[in-house]
Structure formats: structure tokens, C-alpha cells
Amino acid sequence: MTRNLTRARAAVAMLVVAVLVAAGARLATDATARTSAAWTDDVHATTSVSLGTWASHALGCVVIDRAGAETSSGATCEIASVSVDRIQWGEVGHRAANLIVALVPRGVSPGAGERLRVTVDLSTLGELPADWRWSTAGASGEIGAVDCSALPVLTFQARDWAGWGPSSVPFQLHETREPGDCSMQV
């Protein structure tokens, strides 16, 4: 009787193992099927912004020399925040927004020709209208050379005073490009 009981237990154990293996295979198949993308349409996400200030939209800040190359001096900079100060509403194509980028440079020597090159993604600003006309947009203000070719990703060279210490760099983003905008060759 012990022998029959042992065989029965072994059979039940093998059946349990077979069921667990089948269930595991099914779960693995389901997990793979559920995590693969089944669409190709363009998806846009938005996020809420508190008090119009955020740091997550910043792509970067680098210290450059007179020739525009990144320095090896050990100087660094970071974007502390980007904020929309005011939006001038109007018809599509004729609107403007005042923005501020807060920078924190460390060890930068503006007197030796070091400057800050800043890159921010303006398309993720929750306060700008969703139908902002990027193809004709430009930027001006307390920013030096500007690259508008990649808008809504804006790259600009901050004026030398921004390298002396923590600073807020104001500029205006407008939908109608004006003379003097977009002068940076990156």
C-alpha cells in the first residue's frame, strides 16, 4: 500500500509541475503580448506644472570656450528651472511668451572666455498653447546666439554675465521670427 501511495503522490506531483509549467508559459506569453506596442500613431503627453516652474524639461547646460567647444576646465552648469513669466495671447502665429531659465554655473570663468550653452525643450511647457507655430518661431532677449533650426528644442548661448553665478536669463519666444533671431550656427 505504501508503494501505491508513493506512486500516487509522484503522479500528483508531476501533474502539479506540468500545470505550473503550462501556467508559467501562458503568463510569459500574456506578458509579452501585453507589453508590445500595437499602434503607430503619434502620441503626445502633457503634464501639469505647478507655479509655472519646472526643471524636468531641461536638456542641458554645458560650459564652452571662445571657439564654442566644451571646456575641459572642470567648470559646470545646470538648469535649475524653466518658467513661463507671461503669455501674450492673440491669433495663431502672432503670440509671444516671456520665459525665464534659471542657471547655476560652478567654476565658470567668463573673463577667460567661458560661456554657457543651454538647451531646453519648449514643446513640453504645459503653459504654451498646443497649437504654437514652431515653424516660424524665434527667440530674443537676454540670450546671445540662438539656434532656431531645431525648435521646439531651443539652444542658445547665454550672455557672459550668466556665468558669474546663479542667474535668471529672461527671453521672449514669439511665433513670428524677427530679424536677428536664429543666428547661432551649432
C-alpha positions as CSV (number, residue, x, y, z in Angstrom):
1,M,0.0,0.0,0.0
2,T,2.9,2.3,0.7
3,R,4.2,1.7,-2.8
4,N,0.8,2.6,-4.4
5,L,0.6,5.8,-2.2
6,T,4.1,6.8,-3.2
7,R,3.2,6.3,-6.9
8,A,0.0,8.3,-6.4
9,R,1.9,11.1,-4.8
10,A,4.5,11.1,-7.5
11,A,1.8,11.2,-10.2
12,V,0.1,14.2,-8.4
13,A,3.4,16.0,-8.0
14,M,4.1,15.5,-11.8
15,L,0.7,16.8,-12.6
16,V,1.2,19.8,-10.4
17,V,4.6,20.5,-12.0
18,A,3.0,20.2,-15.5
19,V,0.2,22.6,-14.6
20,L,2.7,25.1,-13.2
21,V,4.9,24.9,-16.2
22,A,1.9,25.4,-18.5
23,A,0.6,28.3,-16.4
24,G,4.1,29.9,-16.4
25,A,4.3,29.6,-20.2
26,R,0.9,31.2,-20.5
27,L,1.8,34.1,-18.2
28,A,5.1,34.7,-20.1
29,T,3.1,34.7,-23.4
30,D,0.5,37.1,-22.0
31,A,3.1,39.4,-20.5
32,T,4.9,39.6,-23.9
33,A,1.7,40.2,-25.7
34,R,0.6,42.9,-23.3
35,T,3.8,44.9,-23.4
36,S,4.4,45.1,-27.1
37,A,3.1,48.2,-28.9
38,A,0.3,47.7,-31.3
39,W,0.0,51.2,-32.7
40,T,2.0,53.5,-34.9
41,D,0.1,56.8,-34.4
42,D,1.9,59.8,-32.9
43,V,1.1,60.2,-29.2
44,H,1.6,63.4,-27.3
45,A,1.6,63.6,-23.5
46,T,1.1,66.5,-21.2
47,T,2.0,67.1,-17.6
48,S,0.8,69.6,-15.1
49,V,3.1,72.3,-13.9
50,S,2.9,73.9,-10.5
51,L,3.6,77.7,-10.3
52,G,4.8,77.6,-13.9
53,T,8.3,76.4,-12.9
54,W,9.9,73.1,-13.7
55,A,13.3,71.5,-14.2
56,S,12.4,68.3,-15.9
57,H,12.2,70.0,-19.3
58,A,15.8,71.0,-19.4
59,L,18.0,69.0,-21.7
60,G,21.3,70.5,-20.5
61,C,23.8,73.2,-19.9
62,V,27.4,73.0,-20.9
63,V,30.4,75.3,-20.4
64,I,32.0,76.3,-23.7
65,D,35.2,78.2,-24.6
66,R,35.6,81.1,-27.1
67,A,35.6,78.7,-30.0
68,G,32.3,77.1,-28.9
69,A,33.9,73.8,-27.8
70,E,33.1,72.3,-24.4
71,T,35.8,73.2,-21.9
72,S,38.0,70.8,-20.0
73,S,38.5,73.3,-17.2
74,G,36.1,71.3,-14.9
75,A,33.5,74.2,-14.9
76,T,29.9,73.0,-14.9
77,C,26.5,74.5,-15.1
78,E,23.0,73.2,-14.6
79,I,19.5,74.4,-15.4
80,A,17.7,74.9,-12.1
81,S,14.3,75.7,-13.6
82,V,12.4,77.0,-16.7
83,S,9.4,79.1,-16.2
84,V,6.8,81.0,-18.2
85,D,6.5,84.5,-16.9
86,R,3.8,85.8,-19.2
87,I,2.0,84.8,-22.4
88,Q,0.8,87.5,-24.8
89,W,-2.3,85.9,-26.4
90,G,-3.5,86.7,-29.9
91,E,-4.2,84.9,-33.2
92,V,-2.2,81.8,-34.0
93,G,1.1,82.9,-35.5
94,H,1.2,86.2,-33.6
95,R,1.5,85.2,-30.0
96,A,4.5,85.6,-27.7
97,A,5.7,84.3,-24.3
98,N,8.2,85.6,-21.8
99,L,10.3,82.8,-20.4
100,I,13.0,82.6,-17.7
101,V,15.7,80.0,-17.5
102,A,17.4,79.8,-14.1
103,L,21.1,78.7,-14.4
104,V,23.6,77.6,-11.7
105,P,27.2,77.8,-13.0
106,R,30.1,76.4,-11.0
107,G,33.7,77.4,-11.6
108,V,33.0,79.2,-14.9
109,S,35.4,82.0,-15.9
110,P,33.6,84.4,-18.1
111,G,36.7,86.6,-18.1
112,A,38.7,83.8,-19.7
113,G,36.0,83.5,-22.4
114,E,33.9,80.7,-20.9
115,R,30.2,80.9,-21.7
116,L,27.1,78.7,-21.1
117,R,25.3,76.9,-23.9
118,V,21.8,75.9,-22.8
119,T,19.3,73.5,-24.4
120,V,15.7,73.3,-23.4
121,D,12.7,71.5,-24.8
122,L,9.9,74.1,-25.1
123,S,7.4,71.7,-26.5
124,T,6.9,70.2,-23.1
125,L,5.9,73.5,-21.5
126,G,2.4,73.0,-20.2
127,E,1.5,76.6,-20.4
128,L,2.2,77.3,-24.1
129,P,-0.7,76.7,-26.4
130,A,-0.8,73.3,-28.0
131,D,-1.1,74.9,-31.5
132,W,2.1,77.0,-31.1
133,R,3.5,77.7,-34.5
134,W,7.1,76.3,-34.2
135,S,8.0,76.5,-37.9
136,T,8.1,80.3,-37.8
137,A,9.0,80.8,-34.2
138,G,12.0,82.8,-32.9
139,A,13.5,83.9,-29.7
140,S,15.2,87.2,-28.5
141,G,16.2,88.9,-25.3
142,E,19.0,88.3,-22.8
143,I,20.3,85.4,-24.7
144,G,23.2,85.6,-27.1
145,A,23.3,83.4,-30.2
146,V,20.2,81.3,-30.7
147,D,19.6,78.1,-32.8
148,C,16.0,78.1,-34.0
149,S,16.5,75.2,-36.5
150,A,15.5,72.6,-34.0
151,L,12.6,74.4,-32.4
152,P,10.8,73.5,-30.2
153,V,14.1,72.4,-28.8
154,L,15.9,75.7,-28.2
155,T,19.7,76.0,-27.9
156,F,21.2,79.3,-27.0
157,Q,24.4,80.8,-25.7
158,A,23.8,82.8,-22.5
159,R,25.4,86.2,-22.3
160,D,28.7,86.2,-20.3
161,W,27.2,87.7,-17.1
162,A,25.2,84.4,-16.7
163,G,28.4,82.6,-15.9
164,W,29.4,84.7,-12.9
165,G,26.9,83.0,-10.6
166,P,23.3,81.8,-10.2
167,S,21.2,83.8,-12.6
168,S,17.9,84.1,-14.3
169,V,18.0,84.5,-18.0
170,P,14.9,86.1,-19.5
171,F,13.9,85.8,-23.1
172,Q,10.9,86.2,-25.4
173,L,9.6,83.4,-27.5
174,H,7.4,84.6,-30.4
175,E,5.7,82.8,-33.2
176,T,6.8,85.3,-35.9
177,R,10.5,85.1,-36.4
178,E,12.1,88.6,-36.3
179,P,15.3,90.0,-37.8
180,G,18.3,88.9,-35.6
181,D,16.6,85.7,-34.4
182,C,18.1,82.3,-35.0
183,S,21.7,83.5,-35.6
184,M,23.6,80.6,-34.0
185,Q,25.4,78.0,-36.1
186,V,25.5,74.8,-34.0
